[in-house]
Amino acid sequence: LYDTGLQFQRREGYPANVDGCVLIIPGRYWHNRTNEISEIIAKYQWVLAMRVGDEEDLFEPDRVFHRNIKWWVQTPKPGSDYGDARLFGIGFPPHFNDIAFTERGTGVFLSAQNTHDRRHECFAALQSVNVPKLVAETSGFTAGMERKRYAQCMCAAKIAPAPAGPVTADSFRLYEALEAHTVPIADDKQFWLNLFPDAPFPIVDSYDQLGGYIKDQLDAWPANSNRITAWWMHQKRQLSRWLTEDLADLGAT
């Protein structure tokens, strides 16, 4: 998400002939293999482990043992105890690094699946919002607009509702909006304030209130966008600092 100034060599599996590694663990598929991981990483002097791809929160970092390890946890579940792990979200897809900004001609933009109660409530509420908007229901994940067109629509909008998924509130959509300098309206305060205690973007409790949230954010435009974008730039820089600090603390050279 942000240039770290570090260079990485990507490897499948466990790299050999090195002092340590940044170990990316797809938690959904490796949650029952913690003993195996502990045995194999014992050969390293240090490990920076990152649990990713685990919306269900199946993988338990404290079941992996190493004498010198630090953890990062993606999409943390509110109420779960991850000790001193760094918490981070799913982020935006790589093509959002190449977005082109345009005139903000759309008030509200949402292109998403309408597959569960929170999504139903969000789409229903948007029907009565009387502002320039582009709202589209898609047939499946990544089955909507071509990705360049989607990015253009996000950049042309001022507001982007980001309804929760079926398992977690975390989604590409919120980070796509942040990267596009579009104001996201998030879903599920417990999740987002656990991940970002100082989150400056609005978070809806009930979609009955969505119209009022949208009006307030349009009235505050563009000062709200500028403030939220500055916060997001700080968050990305902080991720870079965390990475550098953790590697130094572990003794990576």
N, C-alpha and C positions, 0 to 999 in steps of 0.2 A: 504493500500500500504506500510505502514511502521509502525513498532511497536510503539505505543504511550505510553506504560507503564500504560495506563488507562484500567479499566475494565468496560464493558458495559453489561447491562441486556436488551436483545431485547424484545420488546413488540409489539403486533399488536394494532393499534388504539392509544388512548391517555392513558398513564399510570395514575393510581390513587394513591393518598396518597404519592405524591412526591412534592418537591419544584419546580422542573423544569425538562426539558428533552431535548435531542437532537431529533428534530422532522424531520423525513425524509418524504418529500412530493413528490410523483410522479406527477410532474407538468402537464404532458399531460392529466392526468385523473382528476385533482383537480383544474384546472384553473378557473372554474366557481363556486368554493365553498370557496372563500376567506372569505366571511362574516361568514360562519360556522366555519372556522378555527379560526378566530379572537375571536368569542364568546367562543369557548371551551378553548382556551389557556389562556383566561383571568384569570383562576384559578391558573396559575403558577406564581412563582416569577421571573423566568427567562426561556428563550427559545433560544436554538441554532437551527435555522431552516436551512435545506438543501433542495434546489429544485433540483431534479434529474429527469432523464428520460423525458426530455422535449426538444428534438432537435428543435421542431418548435417554441420554445420560447413563449409559450402560457400563462404560469403562470407569473403573475406580483407580485413580492414580496412586492412592496410598497402598495399593496391593502390589506395586512394583517397588523393588528394593535395590538401592545402590548407595554407595558411601558418599557420592558427590553428584547429586542430581538436583536440577531445578525444573519446575513444571510451568507450562502455559496450557490453559484450558479454553478451548473454543466453545461458544454457545453454552455457558454455564447455566445450570438449572437453579433458580432461586430456592434457597433453603438448603442446598447441598453445601457441604464443607470441603473446600479444596485447600485448606491450610493457607500457605503463603503463595500459592500459584498466581501467576498473572492471568487475568481474565480478558478475553478478547472475542470479538464477533466474527461473523462469517465474511464480512467485507464485500467488496464489489468485484464483478468479473473483469478480467484483464482488458477487454476492449474499452472499458470506461476510462482507461488511461489516454485514449485518443479521441475523446469527445470534442466536438466543435460547438461553441456557445452561439446562441442565436437570440433573436427577439423573443421576449416572453409573451407570446400571444394567447397562451392557454392558461386559464385560471387553475384548473385541476386536471391531473392526469392519473389514470389507473388502468393498467392492462394486466389482468390476473385471472387465475382460476377462481371459480365461485363454487367451492366444494364442501364447505362446512358452515356452521352457524355464524361464526364471526364474519366470514366473508359474505354470507347472505345478508347480514345486518348492514355491512358496509356498503354493498352495492345498492341495497334498498334505500339507504339514507342518501346516497348520491343522486338518486333519481329526482329528488325534490330540491337539489341545490341549483339555483338559478344563476350560474356564472358560466363563461366560456369553458367548456370542459371536453375532455376526450376520455371516455370510459368504455372499456371493451372487456368482455368475458372470453377467456381463452379455453381451449379444449383440453389442455394439459400443460405440464411444466415444460418450458421452452417451446411450446407449440403455438405461441402467439405471433407477434410481429417479428419480422427479420430484425436481428439484433442492432444493426446500424439505425434502422428506422425507430426502434424502441428508444435508443439513446437520444436520438434527435427530439423525440416527443418529450422525454424527461427533461431535456435542456430547455425546451420551449415552454415548460410549465412553471408556475409559481408554487403550487402546492401539490404534494403527492401523498395521498393516504397509503399507509403501509400496514394493512391488516395482518394479523397473526396467521401462521400456518397451522396445520392440524396438530402439531406436536409442540412447537416453540414459536415465540414471537419473533425470533431472529430471522432475517431474510435479506437476500441480495437487495431488495427494493429500497429499504431504508438507506443503505450505504450508497446505492446508485443515486438516490435523491441528494444525499449530502455531497457527493462528488460533483453533481450537476448544479450545485448551489440552489437547489430546489428545497423548499421547506417540507420535510416529512411530517406526517401526523402519525405517530407510532401507536401501537396497540399493546396493552399490558404493562402497566406502571411497575409492577413487581419485577418483571424481567429487566426492563430497561434501566431502572434506577439501581438494580443490583449490578448491572454491567457498567453503567455510566452514572454514578451518583450525582454528577453535576450536569446531566443532560439538559441542553437548552431548548430542544425541540419539543413541541406539544405532544402529549400522550393522552389518548382518549380512553375514558372509562366505559362509556356507553355510546354506541353509535347513534342514539337519539340526539346526542349533542354535536354530532359531526358538522352539521350546517353552521352552528355557532362558531366552532373552532375554525372552520374555513373562512368565515367572514372576518373573524378577528385577525387571522394571519394575512389575509389579503389587505386589510386596512393597515397592517403594520409593515407591509412590503415597501421598500427593499431592506429596511433597517434590520428586520428579523433575519432575512437571508444572510446579510453581511455578518451579523453576530454569530449565527450558527455555523457559517462557513469558517470563520476565524477559529471557533472552538474545534471544528473538525480538523483543520490544519494542525492545531496543537496536539490533538489526539494521535494523528499519524506520526508526528515528530516524536511523541512520547513512546510509541511502540518501538521506534528506532533506538531511542535512548535505552529503553528497557533491555532490548536485545544486546546492545553493546555492554551494558552494565552487568547483565547476567553472565555473559560469556567471560568477562573479566573476573567476576567473582568466582566462577568455576575453575579458573586457571587456564582457559583456552589461550593458546598462543598463535 
